[in-house]
Amino acid sequence: MRFIKGCTHEDVAPDDSRIEGLFKIYDKDKSGKMSKANFMDFFLKACNERVERVLENFKCHHIR
């Protein structure tokens, strides 16, 4: 939620559709938590499919 707020300046709730969608896809064991491996799967896919968006998100978080 904090990551999305940092990128969009929007307050988001845990039931935000963007968060729920990510967890439906990447929370493989349905624990309500995303493991490091699950997050890396998400991040690698994002880097391959939306590199410009990933770079924009990095800028919003002051990552070079």
PDB file of N, CA, C and O in Angstrom:
ATOM      1  N   MET A   1       0.819  -1.179   0.000  1.00  0.00           N
ATOM      2  CA  MET A   1       0.000   0.000   0.000  1.00  0.00           C
ATOM      3  C   MET A   1       0.870   1.253   0.000  1.00  0.00           C
ATOM      4  O   MET A   1       0.577   2.223  -0.698  1.00  0.00           O
ATOM      5  N   ARG A   2       1.946   1.222   0.793  1.00  0.00           N
ATOM      6  CA  ARG A   2       2.823   2.401   0.833  1.00  0.00           C
ATOM      7  C   ARG A   2       3.517   2.600  -0.500  1.00  0.00           C
ATOM      8  O   ARG A   2       3.763   3.735  -0.907  1.00  0.00           O
ATOM      9  N   PHE A   3       3.837   1.503  -1.189  1.00  0.00           N
ATOM     10  CA  PHE A   3       4.487   1.623  -2.492  1.00  0.00           C
ATOM     11  C   PHE A   3       3.555   2.318  -3.472  1.00  0.00           C
ATOM     12  O   PHE A   3       3.978   3.227  -4.186  1.00  0.00           O
ATOM     13  N   ILE A   4       2.296   1.904  -3.516  1.00  0.00           N
ATOM     14  CA  ILE A   4       1.329   2.523  -4.423  1.00  0.00           C
ATOM     15  C   ILE A   4       1.144   3.993  -4.068  1.00  0.00           C
ATOM     16  O   ILE A   4       1.106   4.846  -4.955  1.00  0.00           O
ATOM     17  N   LYS A   5       1.029   4.297  -2.766  1.00  0.00           N
ATOM     18  CA  LYS A   5       0.871   5.689  -2.356  1.00  0.00           C
ATOM     19  C   LYS A   5       2.074   6.517  -2.785  1.00  0.00           C
ATOM     20  O   LYS A   5       1.919   7.659  -3.218  1.00  0.00           O
ATOM     21  N   GLY A   6       3.272   5.952  -2.669  1.00  0.00           N
ATOM     22  CA  GLY A   6       4.478   6.674  -3.079  1.00  0.00           C
ATOM     23  C   GLY A   6       4.498   6.969  -4.568  1.00  0.00           C
ATOM     24  O   GLY A   6       5.052   7.981  -4.997  1.00  0.00           O
ATOM     25  N   CYS A   7       3.906   6.100  -5.347  1.00  0.00           N
ATOM     26  CA  CYS A   7       3.902   6.279  -6.806  1.00  0.00           C
ATOM     27  C   CYS A   7       2.743   7.143  -7.290  1.00  0.00           C
ATOM     28  O   CYS A   7       2.895   7.929  -8.226  1.00  0.00           O
ATOM     29  N   THR A   8       1.582   6.995  -6.650  1.00  0.00           N
ATOM     30  CA  THR A   8       0.377   7.653  -7.163  1.00  0.00           C
ATOM     31  C   THR A   8      -0.129   8.779  -6.262  1.00  0.00           C
ATOM     32  O   THR A   8      -0.991   9.558  -6.669  1.00  0.00           O
ATOM     33  N   HIS A   9       0.397   8.868  -5.052  1.00  0.00           N
ATOM     34  CA  HIS A   9      -0.056   9.841  -4.041  1.00  0.00           C
ATOM     35  C   HIS A   9      -1.509   9.605  -3.656  1.00  0.00           C
ATOM     36  O   HIS A   9      -2.191  10.528  -3.210  1.00  0.00           O
ATOM     37  N   GLU A  10      -1.986   8.381  -3.825  1.00  0.00           N
ATOM     38  CA  GLU A  10      -3.348   8.009  -3.444  1.00  0.00           C
ATOM     39  C   GLU A  10      -3.297   7.191  -2.155  1.00  0.00           C
ATOM     40  O   GLU A  10      -2.398   6.370  -1.974  1.00  0.00           O
ATOM     41  N   ASP A  11      -4.258   7.413  -1.261  1.00  0.00           N
ATOM     42  CA  ASP A  11      -4.416   6.529  -0.115  1.00  0.00           C
ATOM     43  C   ASP A  11      -5.124   5.279  -0.607  1.00  0.00           C
ATOM     44  O   ASP A  11      -6.172   5.360  -1.248  1.00  0.00           O
ATOM     45  N   VAL A  12      -4.551   4.131  -0.305  1.00  0.00           N
ATOM     46  CA  VAL A  12      -5.158   2.876  -0.740  1.00  0.00           C
ATOM     47  C   VAL A  12      -5.412   1.984   0.468  1.00  0.00           C
ATOM     48  O   VAL A  12      -4.677   2.022   1.455  1.00  0.00           O
ATOM     49  N   ALA A  13      -6.453   1.193   0.371  1.00  0.00           N
ATOM     50  CA  ALA A  13      -6.828   0.254   1.429  1.00  0.00           C
ATOM     51  C   ALA A  13      -6.366  -1.144   1.032  1.00  0.00           C
ATOM     52  O   ALA A  13      -6.104  -1.402  -0.143  1.00  0.00           O
ATOM     53  N   PRO A  14      -6.265  -2.043   2.005  1.00  0.00           N
ATOM     54  CA  PRO A  14      -5.860  -3.415   1.688  1.00  0.00           C
ATOM     55  C   PRO A  14      -6.776  -4.104   0.677  1.00  0.00           C
ATOM     56  O   PRO A  14      -6.355  -5.034  -0.013  1.00  0.00           O
ATOM     57  N   ASP A  15      -8.032  -3.647   0.589  1.00  0.00           N
ATOM     58  CA  ASP A  15      -8.950  -4.267  -0.361  1.00  0.00           C
ATOM     59  C   ASP A  15      -8.986  -3.545  -1.708  1.00  0.00           C
ATOM     60  O   ASP A  15      -9.884  -3.782  -2.516  1.00  0.00           O
ATOM     61  N   ASP A  16      -8.016  -2.668  -1.950  1.00  0.00           N
ATOM     62  CA  ASP A  16      -7.903  -1.996  -3.253  1.00  0.00           C
ATOM     63  C   ASP A  16      -7.753  -3.065  -4.333  1.00  0.00           C
ATOM     64  O   ASP A  16      -7.043  -4.052  -4.139  1.00  0.00           O
ATOM     65  N   SER A  17      -8.408  -2.871  -5.449  1.00  0.00           N
ATOM     66  CA  SER A  17      -8.417  -3.881  -6.512  1.00  0.00           C
ATOM     67  C   SER A  17      -7.013  -4.185  -7.033  1.00  0.00           C
ATOM     68  O   SER A  17      -6.741  -5.318  -7.429  1.00  0.00           O
ATOM     69  N   ARG A  18      -6.120  -3.199  -7.041  1.00  0.00           N
ATOM     70  CA  ARG A  18      -4.747  -3.441  -7.501  1.00  0.00           C
ATOM     71  C   ARG A  18      -4.017  -4.397  -6.575  1.00  0.00           C
ATOM     72  O   ARG A  18      -3.292  -5.283  -7.026  1.00  0.00           O
ATOM     73  N   ILE A  19      -4.210  -4.214  -5.298  1.00  0.00           N
ATOM     74  CA  ILE A  19      -3.544  -5.086  -4.322  1.00  0.00           C
ATOM     75  C   ILE A  19      -4.174  -6.471  -4.336  1.00  0.00           C
ATOM     76  O   ILE A  19      -3.467  -7.479  -4.346  1.00  0.00           O
ATOM     77  N   GLU A  20      -5.488  -6.521  -4.336  1.00  0.00           N
ATOM     78  CA  GLU A  20      -6.163  -7.821  -4.379  1.00  0.00           C
ATOM     79  C   GLU A  20      -5.781  -8.602  -5.634  1.00  0.00           C
ATOM     80  O   GLU A  20      -5.583  -9.815  -5.575  1.00  0.00           O
ATOM     81  N   GLY A  21      -5.677  -7.909  -6.771  1.00  0.00           N
ATOM     82  CA  GLY A  21      -5.296  -8.574  -8.016  1.00  0.00           C
ATOM     83  C   GLY A  21      -3.899  -9.168  -7.948  1.00  0.00           C
ATOM     84  O   GLY A  21      -3.673 -10.286  -8.411  1.00  0.00           O
ATOM     85  N   LEU A  22      -2.965  -8.427  -7.374  1.00  0.00           N
ATOM     86  CA  LEU A  22      -1.597  -8.942  -7.233  1.00  0.00           C
ATOM     87  C   LEU A  22      -1.564 -10.177  -6.338  1.00  0.00           C
ATOM     88  O   LEU A  22      -0.885 -11.157  -6.642  1.00  0.00           O
ATOM     89  N   PHE A  23      -2.301 -10.120  -5.237  1.00  0.00           N
ATOM     90  CA  PHE A  23      -2.289 -11.255  -4.320  1.00  0.00           C
ATOM     91  C   PHE A  23      -2.998 -12.474  -4.918  1.00  0.00           C
ATOM     92  O   PHE A  23      -2.598 -13.607  -4.650  1.00  0.00           O
ATOM     93  N   LYS A  24      -4.033 -12.260  -5.715  1.00  0.00           N
ATOM     94  CA  LYS A  24      -4.699 -13.395  -6.363  1.00  0.00           C
ATOM     95  C   LYS A  24      -3.739 -14.133  -7.287  1.00  0.00           C
ATOM     96  O   LYS A  24      -3.797 -15.357  -7.405  1.00  0.00           O
ATOM     97  N   ILE A  25      -2.865 -13.389  -7.935  1.00  0.00           N
ATOM     98  CA  ILE A  25      -1.923 -13.995  -8.876  1.00  0.00           C
ATOM     99  C   ILE A  25      -0.680 -14.521  -8.180  1.00  0.00           C
ATOM    100  O   ILE A  25      -0.233 -15.628  -8.483  1.00  0.00           O
ATOM    101  N   TYR A  26      -0.106 -13.756  -7.252  1.00  0.00           N
ATOM    102  CA  TYR A  26       1.234 -14.064  -6.755  1.00  0.00           C
ATOM    103  C   TYR A  26       1.306 -14.652  -5.353  1.00  0.00           C
ATOM    104  O   TYR A  26       2.374 -15.122  -4.959  1.00  0.00           O
ATOM    105  N   ASP A  27       0.226 -14.651  -4.583  1.00  0.00           N
ATOM    106  CA  ASP A  27       0.234 -15.282  -3.261  1.00  0.00           C
ATOM    107  C   ASP A  27      -0.118 -16.752  -3.479  1.00  0.00           C
ATOM    108  O   ASP A  27      -1.256 -17.174  -3.274  1.00  0.00           O
ATOM    109  N   LYS A  28       0.878 -17.513  -3.896  1.00  0.00           N
ATOM    110  CA  LYS A  28       0.655 -18.894  -4.344  1.00  0.00           C
ATOM    111  C   LYS A  28       0.056 -19.793  -3.265  1.00  0.00           C
ATOM    112  O   LYS A  28      -0.784 -20.640  -3.566  1.00  0.00           O
ATOM    113  N   ASP A  29       0.478 -19.619  -2.010  1.00  0.00           N
ATOM    114  CA  ASP A  29      -0.032 -20.492  -0.957  1.00  0.00           C
ATOM    115  C   ASP A  29      -1.259 -19.900  -0.246  1.00  0.00           C
ATOM    116  O   ASP A  29      -1.741 -20.462   0.738  1.00  0.00           O
ATOM    117  N   LYS A  30      -1.762 -18.756  -0.753  1.00  0.00           N
ATOM    118  CA  LYS A  30      -2.968 -18.096  -0.234  1.00  0.00           C
ATOM    119  C   LYS A  30      -2.858 -17.803   1.264  1.00  0.00           C
ATOM    120  O   LYS A  30      -3.823 -17.961   2.012  1.00  0.00           O
ATOM    121  N   SER A  31      -1.674 -17.377   1.685  1.00  0.00           N
ATOM    122  CA  SER A  31      -1.415 -17.084   3.095  1.00  0.00           C
ATOM    123  C   SER A  31      -1.793 -15.649   3.475  1.00  0.00           C
ATOM    124  O   SER A  31      -1.834 -15.307   4.657  1.00  0.00           O
ATOM    125  N   GLY A  32      -2.068 -14.818   2.476  1.00  0.00           N
ATOM    126  CA  GLY A  32      -2.328 -13.409   2.748  1.00  0.00           C
ATOM    127  C   GLY A  32      -1.053 -12.594   2.794  1.00  0.00           C
ATOM    128  O   GLY A  32      -1.077 -11.390   3.047  1.00  0.00           O
ATOM    129  N   LYS A  33       0.065 -13.265   2.547  1.00  0.00           N
ATOM    130  CA  LYS A  33       1.367 -12.604   2.505  1.00  0.00           C
ATOM    131  C   LYS A  33       2.074 -13.035   1.233  1.00  0.00           C
ATOM    132  O   LYS A  33       1.908 -14.164   0.770  1.00  0.00           O
ATOM    133  N   MET A  34       2.849 -12.145   0.682  1.00  0.00           N
ATOM    134  CA  MET A  34       3.601 -12.478  -0.521  1.00  0.00           C
ATOM    135  C   MET A  34       5.033 -12.804  -0.099  1.00  0.00           C
ATOM    136  O   MET A  34       5.709 -11.983   0.520  1.00  0.00           O
ATOM    137  N   SER A  35       5.483 -14.001  -0.437  1.00  0.00           N
ATOM    138  CA  SER A  35       6.850 -14.382  -0.099  1.00  0.00           C
ATOM    139  C   SER A  35       7.829 -13.603  -0.975  1.00  0.00           C
ATOM    140  O   SER A  35       7.443 -12.987  -1.969  1.00  0.00           O
ATOM    141  N   LYS A  36       9.076 -13.642  -0.594  1.00  0.00           N
ATOM    142  CA  LYS A  36      10.112 -12.977  -1.384  1.00  0.00           C
ATOM    143  C   LYS A  36      10.132 -13.548  -2.810  1.00  0.00           C
ATOM    144  O   LYS A  36      10.253 -12.803  -3.782  1.00  0.00           O
ATOM    145  N   ALA A  37      10.014 -14.864  -2.920  1.00  0.00           N
ATOM    146  CA  ALA A  37      10.006 -15.501  -4.246  1.00  0.00           C
ATOM    147  C   ALA A  37       8.795 -15.056  -5.057  1.00  0.00           C
ATOM    148  O   ALA A  37       8.907 -14.806  -6.257  1.00  0.00           O
ATOM    149  N   ASN A  38       7.627 -14.955  -4.401  1.00  0.00           N
ATOM    150  CA  ASN A  38       6.421 -14.495  -5.091  1.00  0.00           C
ATOM    151  C   ASN A  38       6.601 -13.066  -5.583  1.00  0.00           C
ATOM    152  O   ASN A  38       6.236 -12.743  -6.713  1.00  0.00           O
ATOM    153  N   PHE A  39       7.165 -12.208  -4.732  1.00  0.00           N
ATOM    154  CA  PHE A  39       7.398 -10.821  -5.114  1.00  0.00           C
ATOM    155  C   PHE A  39       8.372 -10.742  -6.286  1.00  0.00           C
ATOM    156  O   PHE A  39       8.172  -9.949  -7.206  1.00  0.00           O
ATOM    157  N   MET A  40       9.418 -11.556  -6.260  1.00  0.00           N
ATOM    158  CA  MET A  40      10.392 -11.538  -7.345  1.00  0.00           C
ATOM    159  C   MET A  40       9.748 -11.982  -8.661  1.00  0.00           C
ATOM    160  O   MET A  40      10.072 -11.442  -9.718  1.00  0.00           O
ATOM    161  N   ASP A  41       8.844 -12.955  -8.605  1.00  0.00           N
ATOM    162  CA  ASP A  41       8.106 -13.355  -9.814  1.00  0.00           C
ATOM    163  C   ASP A  41       7.337 -12.168 -10.375  1.00  0.00           C
ATOM    164  O   ASP A  41       7.382 -11.900 -11.576  1.00  0.00           O
ATOM    165  N   PHE A  42       6.629 -11.455  -9.497  1.00  0.00           N
ATOM    166  CA  PHE A  42       5.876 -10.266  -9.909  1.00  0.00           C
ATOM    167  C   PHE A  42       6.810  -9.214 -10.498  1.00  0.00           C
ATOM    168  O   PHE A  42       6.549  -8.673 -11.572  1.00  0.00           O
ATOM    169  N   PHE A  43       7.895  -8.930  -9.789  1.00  0.00           N
ATOM    170  CA  PHE A  43       8.791  -7.861 -10.197  1.00  0.00           C
ATOM    171  C   PHE A  43       9.477  -8.181 -11.530  1.00  0.00           C
ATOM    172  O   PHE A  43       9.588  -7.306 -12.389  1.00  0.00           O
ATOM    173  N   LEU A  44       9.929  -9.406 -11.711  1.00  0.00           N
ATOM    174  CA  LEU A  44      10.567  -9.783 -12.974  1.00  0.00           C
ATOM    175  C   LEU A  44       9.594  -9.679 -14.146  1.00  0.00           C
ATOM    176  O   LEU A  44       9.963  -9.237 -15.234  1.00  0.00           O
ATOM    177  N   LYS A  45       8.349 -10.091 -13.912  1.00  0.00           N
ATOM    178  CA  LYS A  45       7.345  -9.971 -14.979  1.00  0.00           C
ATOM    179  C   LYS A  45       7.095  -8.502 -15.307  1.00  0.00           C
ATOM    180  O   LYS A  45       6.998  -8.130 -16.476  1.00  0.00           O
ATOM    181  N   ALA A  46       6.991  -7.667 -14.272  1.00  0.00           N
ATOM    182  CA  ALA A  46       6.782  -6.235 -14.495  1.00  0.00           C
ATOM    183  C   ALA A  46       7.948  -5.631 -15.269  1.00  0.00           C
ATOM    184  O   ALA A  46       7.741  -4.812 -16.164  1.00  0.00           O
ATOM    185  N   CYS A  47       9.174  -6.031 -14.930  1.00  0.00           N
ATOM    186  CA  CYS A  47      10.348  -5.508 -15.630  1.00  0.00           C
ATOM    187  C   CYS A  47      10.349  -5.913 -17.104  1.00  0.00           C
ATOM    188  O   CYS A  47      10.776  -5.142 -17.963  1.00  0.00           O
ATOM    189  N   ASN A  48       9.880  -7.101 -17.387  1.00  0.00           N
ATOM    190  CA  ASN A  48       9.847  -7.575 -18.776  1.00  0.00           C
ATOM    191  C   ASN A  48       8.706  -6.954 -19.575  1.00  0.00           C
ATOM    192  O   ASN A  48       8.859  -6.676 -20.765  1.00  0.00           O
ATOM    193  N   GLU A  49       7.572  -6.737 -18.930  1.00  0.00           N
ATOM    194  CA  GLU A  49       6.388  -6.287 -19.656  1.00  0.00           C
ATOM    195  C   GLU A  49       6.150  -4.780 -19.578  1.00  0.00           C
ATOM    196  O   GLU A  49       5.533  -4.209 -20.478  1.00  0.00           O
ATOM    197  N   ARG A  50       6.628  -4.127 -18.517  1.00  0.00           N
ATOM    198  CA  ARG A  50       6.338  -2.702 -18.298  1.00  0.00           C
ATOM    199  C   ARG A  50       7.569  -1.973 -17.787  1.00  0.00           C
ATOM    200  O   ARG A  50       7.507  -1.310 -16.751  1.00  0.00           O
ATOM    201  N   VAL A  51       8.657  -2.080 -18.478  1.00  0.00           N
ATOM    202  CA  VAL A  51       9.911  -1.497 -17.985  1.00  0.00           C
ATOM    203  C   VAL A  51       9.793   0.004 -17.747  1.00  0.00           C
ATOM    204  O   VAL A  51      10.371   0.515 -16.788  1.00  0.00           O
ATOM    205  N   GLU A  52       9.065   0.717 -18.590  1.00  0.00           N
ATOM    206  CA  GLU A  52       8.917   2.161 -18.407  1.00  0.00           C
ATOM    207  C   GLU A  52       8.204   2.469 -17.095  1.00  0.00           C
ATOM    208  O   GLU A  52       8.581   3.404 -16.389  1.00  0.00           O
ATOM    209  N   ARG A  53       7.174   1.687 -16.763  1.00  0.00           N
ATOM    210  CA  ARG A  53       6.435   1.882 -15.516  1.00  0.00           C
ATOM    211  C   ARG A  53       7.321   1.595 -14.313  1.00  0.00           C
ATOM    212  O   ARG A  53       7.281   2.325 -13.322  1.00  0.00           O
ATOM    213  N   VAL A  54       8.114   0.542 -14.392  1.00  0.00           N
ATOM    214  CA  VAL A  54       9.030   0.208 -13.291  1.00  0.00           C
ATOM    215  C   VAL A  54      10.013   1.351 -13.078  1.00  0.00           C
ATOM    216  O   VAL A  54      10.281   1.733 -11.939  1.00  0.00           O
ATOM    217  N   LEU A  55      10.549   1.898 -14.160  1.00  0.00           N
ATOM    218  CA  LEU A  55      11.498   3.007 -14.038  1.00  0.00           C
ATOM    219  C   LEU A  55      10.826   4.251 -13.454  1.00  0.00           C
ATOM    220  O   LEU A  55      11.437   4.963 -12.657  1.00  0.00           O
ATOM    221  N   GLU A  56       9.574   4.520 -13.841  1.00  0.00           N
ATOM    222  CA  GLU A  56       8.823   5.645 -13.267  1.00  0.00           C
ATOM    223  C   GLU A  56       8.629   5.438 -11.766  1.00  0.00           C
ATOM    224  O   GLU A  56       8.791   6.370 -10.977  1.00  0.00           O
ATOM    225  N   ASN A  57       8.282   4.212 -11.378  1.00  0.00           N
ATOM    226  CA  ASN A  57       8.080   3.915  -9.961  1.00  0.00           C
ATOM    227  C   ASN A  57       9.372   4.113  -9.181  1.00  0.00           C
ATOM    228  O   ASN A  57       9.350   4.634  -8.066  1.00  0.00           O
ATOM    229  N   PHE A  58      10.491   3.704  -9.756  1.00  0.00           N
ATOM    230  CA  PHE A  58      11.778   3.919  -9.090  1.00  0.00           C
ATOM    231  C   PHE A  58      12.021   5.407  -8.864  1.00  0.00           C
ATOM    232  O   PHE A  58      12.463   5.812  -7.789  1.00  0.00           O
ATOM    233  N   LYS A  59      11.736   6.214  -9.869  1.00  0.00           N
ATOM    234  CA  LYS A  59      11.933   7.667  -9.731  1.00  0.00           C
ATOM    235  C   LYS A  59      11.082   8.228  -8.598  1.00  0.00           C
ATOM    236  O   LYS A  59      11.545   9.070  -7.829  1.00  0.00           O
ATOM    237  N   CYS A  60       9.841   7.762  -8.496  1.00  0.00           N
ATOM    238  CA  CYS A  60       8.951   8.247  -7.433  1.00  0.00           C
ATOM    239  C   CYS A  60       9.499   7.936  -6.049  1.00  0.00           C
ATOM    240  O   CYS A  60       9.222   8.647  -5.083  1.00  0.00           O
ATOM    241  N   HIS A  61      10.278   6.868  -5.967  1.00  0.00           N
ATOM    242  CA  HIS A  61      10.850   6.452  -4.686  1.00  0.00           C
ATOM    243  C   HIS A  61      12.313   6.844  -4.566  1.00  0.00           C
ATOM    244  O   HIS A  61      13.033   6.351  -3.698  1.00  0.00           O
ATOM    245  N   HIS A  62      12.744   7.738  -5.447  1.00  0.00           N
ATOM    246  CA  HIS A  62      14.118   8.268  -5.431  1.00  0.00           C
ATOM    247  C   HIS A  62      15.182   7.175  -5.544  1.00  0.00           C
ATOM    248  O   HIS A  62      16.212   7.219  -4.871  1.00  0.00           O
ATOM    249  N   ILE A  63      14.915   6.207  -6.399  1.00  0.00           N
ATOM    250  CA  ILE A  63      15.871   5.131  -6.664  1.00  0.00           C
ATOM    251  C   ILE A  63      16.449   5.373  -8.052  1.00  0.00           C
ATOM    252  O   ILE A  63      15.707   5.551  -9.018  1.00  0.00           O
ATOM    253  N   ARG A  64      17.777   5.378  -8.146  1.00  0.00           N
ATOM    254  CA  ARG A  64      18.393   5.605  -9.453  1.00  0.00           C
ATOM    255  C   ARG A  64      18.936   4.304  -9.987  1.00  0.00           C
ATOM    256  O   ARG A  64      19.498   4.273 -11.081  1.00  0.00           O
TER     257      ARG A  64
END
